[in-house]
Amino acid sequence: MATFDTLQLRPELLQATAQMGFEQLTAIQEQAIPPLLEGRDVSGQAKTGSGKTAAFGLGLLSRITSDLHTQALVLCPTRELADQVAAELRQLASRLDNVQVLCVTGGRAYRNQTASLHGGAQVVVGTPGRIGKHLDKETLDLSKLQVLVLDEADRMLDMGFVDQVLRIVHDCPTSTGPIGRQTLLFSATFPEGIQDLSRQVQYRPVHLSVSSQVEESLLVQQHVRVPWGQRNDAVLQILAHHTPERALVFCETRGDCDSLARFLSGRGTVALALHGDLDQRNRDEVMLQFSGGSACVLVATNVAARGLDIPALPMVLIAEMGGEVQAHVHRIGRTARADKQGLAISVVCGDREPDRLAAIEEFMGTEIPQVPLPTGAGSLAKMRPPNQTLLILAGRHDKLRKGDVLGALVKDGGLPAKAIGRIDLLPRITAVAIQTEYARQALLYLQQGRVKKMRVRARLLN
């Protein structure tokens, strides 16, 4: 397989990919990046985990200059996906001088976003609703846009965003060939609606189709059948039997997420719920805890299937079979990634779900074996998270760097380096995963000491 240094990329981008540990190109990267660098429009069929964010990210960053106007816009269907995409683009752009990536979504202060846009951000990542609001208020100017990306376009179609997307496209420069606006469209599926959208917004696109990074040889799918009313107990028994380090559990409704998370937490583990009723701050904190290993179970609606980036997630547990067969593919696509084995187990309950299972099997062209429901265990005490999440109320806007935090905790706070896990640096907060036995020591140091000569406020999330 080809490597990144075979591409005609800017040296700064090659340095960033090496720093991120990228070596070999995925299929979508190998096929998409060359035409992207030529300025061609690309229409790519690529599922979650295929490496498409790095593909279009390297393509658009190759065209970005330090001029303070919006040069690239990435539209995403959900806040979570927008956050994930913006974070990866920032990493890819880390070696470029004076290039800013701004995430613009609902659930965050509009006034702060307006100020950041006024200050100049070359790359804007956002959801159609909030981007449309900024265009209406004339706080976002797309007149000099060079690259437009529609990420997970099928999801935007499902969520009814097509009219908003077309309205945003109308405010962009026209796409009249390689010298005009470059438009990139990525979608897990290509129904007629997506094909029609491509015809409206793209100019002679290069069409690509690749599979996801989910390896069939690494993914084990199973299902269990249980009587009505025993769904939560079934989830408990499965988790207690397999005791994964972390598990993503899918429910169909927000209320079910909250109920199941409380049920599992009451059985000895740390389980968190993620759904649309949470405000943005709470969503961020939930994601930071799960990503950092301070929660073992995340119980989520489908909103997480398109926005969660956990490379080594060992288990996906589908507590209720949904009615959309393609949603099942996205759900199981969160495991068996990056050469890691994964297990996806579906709980089939009631009268309708066997038919849903049959439809999924027909769509995927494979049988999902039935296995007996494990029995005997009523506790999840063995599923205890190794870390706690320390939240520092300062971030990128305070000129804070990951190295500053690590140095303060290890050199000045006396923590062993091995006790510090993942560090997530956000605009105004920094989340640090710390081994549980050292979490209180880290908090006490920050309450008395300094980070980069600054006094900061901090708290433990759990």
N, C-alpha and C positions, 0 to 999 in steps of 0.2 A: 504494500500500500504506500502511496506517495506521502511525503512529509511536507511540512509548511515551508521549509526553505527552498522547495522547488517552485514556489509561487513568486510572481513578480510583485511582492508586497513591499511597502515602505519598511526600511530597517527598524523603525520604532515599533511597528506592528509585529514584526518577527521577534523582537526582544520581548514584547508583551506576551505573545503566545508561548514563548519558552518559559517565561516567568510563571505562567499559569499552568505549566506542565503539559501543554499540548505538544504532541509529537507527530503522530500519524493523522492524516486527514480522514474524516469520515466520508462516506459515499456522497452525501449532499455537498460537503465542502469541496471535494475533488471535482464534482461536476459543475457546481454553481459559481465558485469564485472566479475562474478564468473569464466567463462571459460577463460577470459583474464588473471586473476590472476593465473590460472593454467598453463599459457603459451600456450594455444591452439590458433590456427588461428581462426579468426571469420569472417564470411561473413554476413554482416547485411544489410537488406533492411530497410532503415529509411530515412524519408524525413526531410526537413528543419524544425527545431523547435522541433525535437524529443528528444533532449538532448544527441545526439551521441558524440559531442565533449568532454563533461565531461566523457562519458563512456570510449572512447579510451584514453582520457587524463589520467584518474586515472589508467587505466591499464598500460600504458607505463611508467608513473612516478613511479609506484610501483617497476619497474625494474631498475630505473636510480640510478647510484652512482655518487659520486663527481669527479670521474676520468675525466680528461680533454680530452675526445675524443667524437666523435659523436656516441651516443648510440641509438638514435631514430630519424627517419625521417618521416615527414608527408608531403605528396604530395597533393596539392590542385589545382583545375583548374584555379583559378583567384587570382589576387593580393589581392582583397578585402577579399575573403574568407581566404586566408593565414593570412592576418592581424588579422582577427577576431579570427581564431583558435589560433594563437600565443598569442594574448591577454588573452584568456581564460586559456591557458596552463600556462602562467606566474602567473595568479591568483591561479591556483591549486598548483603551485610549490612554492608559496610565503613562505611557512614554511620550505621548504627543504634547507639545507645549501649548498651553492656553486653550485647550479644548474642553468644553463643559458639556456634560450629559445631564439633562434635567428630566425628571419624571413628573408628569402632570396628569393627575387622576382626581376623581371625586373622593370625598372623605378627608381631604386635606385642605388647609386654609387657602382660599382663593387669593387673598391679598398677598400672601408670601410667594405664591406662584407668579403673580403679576410682577412683583419686584424682581424675582429671579429672571423672568423673561425680559424685563426691561434692561437688566444688566447684561444680557447677551448669553445665549446658550446655543451652541452650534448644532447640537443633537437634542431633539425633544422626543420623549417616549410618553405616550398617553393613551387614554381611553377616548372613544369617539365623543361621548357626552361632554366631558370636561374640555377637550380640545375645541369642540364646537362652541362652547360657552366663551372661551377666550377669543375665538374668531368673531363672535357676535359683539363682544365688548371691545374689539379691536386692540386687545392686549397681546395678540400673537400675529405676527406678520409672516406669511408664507410666500411672499412675492419673489424671494430669491432662493426658494427651495430647490435643491438639486436631486435629492433622493427621497422617495416615498416608499415606505414598507407597510404592507398589510399582512400582519402576522396572525396565523390561525384564523384565516378568513372564513372558514366554514363555521367556526364558533360565532363570529360576528353576524353571519347570516342567520344562524339559529336564534340569536338573541335579538334580532330585529334591528340591527345597526346599519343596514345597507344604505338607507336613505341618508343617514348622518354621514356615513363614509363618503358617499357621492357628493354631498354638500361640501365636505372638507376638500375633496379632490378639485371641486370647482374653484376653490380659492388658491390652488397651487398653479405654478406655471404649466403650460400645456406640454403634453408628451408627444413630441413630433419626431422622434428618432434619437440616435445616440447623442446628439448635442442638446436635446431637450431634457425634460424631467425624466429621471430614471425611476421606474415603478417596479417594485418587487412584491410578489404575492406568494405567500406560503400557506398551504392548507393540508390538513391530514387527509381530506377527501375532496373530490372534485365533482360534486353534483352539478346539474344544469345551472343552478343559481350562481355558483362560483365561476363556471365557464362564462356566463353572461357578464359577470362583474369584471372578469379579466378582459373581455372584449371591449368593455366601456372605458377602462382606465389604463390599459397597457398598449404598447406599440410593438408589434411583431415580437412577442416574447419568446425566449428560449424555454421550452417545456421540459421539465425534469421530473422524474419520479423515482423515489428511493424508499426503502423500508426503514423502520425505526431501528434504534440500537438494541431493542429487545431481542435477544437471541433465543430462538425456540429451544435450542439445546440447553439453555440455562434457566428457562422459565418452566416451572411446574404449575399447572392449573388443576384445581380440584373443586368439587362442590359437595356440600352436605345437605341433607334434607331433614327438616325438623317440623314438628307440628306448630300450628298457629299459636302465638303467644309465648314461644320459647326462643325467640330470636336473640334477645340479650344474653340469655344463659348459654346459647350456642356460641356466641362470640367469646364469652368468658372461657368456656371449655377449650376452644381452639387456641386462644392466646396462652392459657395456662399450660397446655400440652406442648406447644412449640417454643414458648418463651423467647420470642425474637427480641433483639436489642431495641428495635423500633418497629412499629407497625402503623400503617395508614389504613384506617377503617372508613368505609364509605356508607353514608346513609342518604336517604332520598329527601328528607326534610330537615329544616333547621331545628325544630323541636326534638326530633329523634336524635340529632347530634348531641344536643345538650343533655337529654335524658340518658343516652348511652355513655357519654363521657362521665357523668356523675356516677352511674352504676359501676363502671370499671374503676374509677378512682376509689370508690367505697370498698373495692375488693383488694386494695393494696398497692396499686400502681399509680403513676401520674398520667392521667388522660386529659387531653384538652380538646375543646370543640372549636371548629373553624367554619363559619358560614356568613351569609350576607347580613345578618342582624348585628354583627359586631361592628363597632366603629373602627376607624383606621388604626388608632393607637393600639386597641386591643388585638386587632388582626396582626399587626406588626409584632407585638409581644408574643403571641401564640407561635407565630412562625419562627421567631428567634429562639424560643425555648425548644421547640421540636428540632430545629436544625442544629442547635448546639448540644443536643443530647441531655437536656434537663427535663424532658418529658418522653415517656416510652411510647405513648399511643396518641395519635392525632385522629379524631373523629370528625369527618368533613363531608360537606356536600360536594357536588361536582366542581364547585368553584376552585377547589384545590387541585383537581386533576390537570389543570392547564397552567398552574402557577407555582407548583412546588418543585424545588430543585434539591433533592436528596440523592446523591449519586449511589450510595450504598444502602438503599432501603431493602431489607431482606424480605418483608412480607406486606402484601396488600390483602385486606380482608373486606369483602363486599357483603355488608350486613343485610342489604336488600337489593334484589335484582331489579335494575331500572328498566324502563320501557324502550330506551334508545340503545340499539345494539352498538353503535359507534362509540357511545359513552363508555361501554364496557372495555373497549380496546384502549381508550385513554386511561381508564382506571388501572388496568393491569400494566400499562406502560410505565408506571412509576417504579416498578421493580425489574430485576434481571437486566440491569444496565451496567455499562462500563466493566464488562467481563465478570460481573458478580452474579452468583446464583440467586434466584428469587422464587418466592412461592405466592401464588394468588389463589385464595380460597373464597368461594361464593356460598352464602347461606341461602338456600331455596326454601321458601315457606309459603303456605297458603295455596290458593287455587290458580292464581294468575302466573306466579313465578316459574313453574315448570315450562309454560309456553314461552316465557321470555328467555329462559335458558335454551330452549330448542332453537329459537330465532337467532340467538348469539352463536350457537354451534354451527348453524347453517351459514351465517355470515362469515365466520372465521374458517369454515371448512374443516373443522376438527371437533372431536368429541371431548367434552370436559368430564373426566371420570368422577364418579360418585365414590366417596370414601365414608366410612363410619364416623359418626361424631364422637370425638374423644370424651371420656367420662371420668369422673372421680375427683377432679380438682375443683375447689371452690374459692381459691385464692390466687391472686397475682403478686404475692409478696416477693417472688423471685424476679419479677420484672421491675426492678428499681433503677431509676436513671442514674448514670455515673456522675453527672454534672449538675451544677446549679448555674443559672444565668445571672450575671452581674450586669446591671444596666447603669451605664455612666451617662449623665445628662449633658453630654458634649459630643460633637461629631465633626464631620468634615468642615462645616461652616465655621467651626472654631479652630481650623487649621490643625486638627488632631490627626495623627497617623497611627496605624496599627503598631508600628515600632515604638511609638511614644508610650502607648498603653502597656505593651509587653515589658518595656524597659522599666517603667515605674513599678509594676507589680513584682518583677523578678529582682531587679537591682536594688530598689529602694524598699519594697514591701517584703522582701525576703521569701517569696514563694518560689518553689522549684519550677523550672521552665516546663517540666513535664505536666505540671498541674494546670497549665493554661491550654485551652483547646481553641476552638474556632472563635475568631474575632470578627464581628460584623460592624463595619463602619458606615453609619447612615448620616444624613445631613446634620441632624441635631442630637443624635444619641449614638452610643457605641455599646454593643452587647458583647460580653465576654463569657465564654463557657469555661467554668472552673470546676475542677474536681471537688465534689461535695465537701470533703474533709478540709479543704483550704478556703472555701467560699467565705466563711465568716472572717477569717484572717484578712482576706482581700478587701472585704467591705470596711473593716476597721481601719485598714491602712488608708483607704481613699477618704474616709471621714476625717482623717487627721493630716494626711500627706498631700502631695501634689502630683499632677501629671503635666509634664511640659511646663513646669513652673506655674501651673494654674491650679487653683482650688476648684474641685468639681464636686457635684452632688452625685450620689450613687445609691442604689437599692438592689436588693435581691428580688427576683421575680417570683421565686417559689421557695 
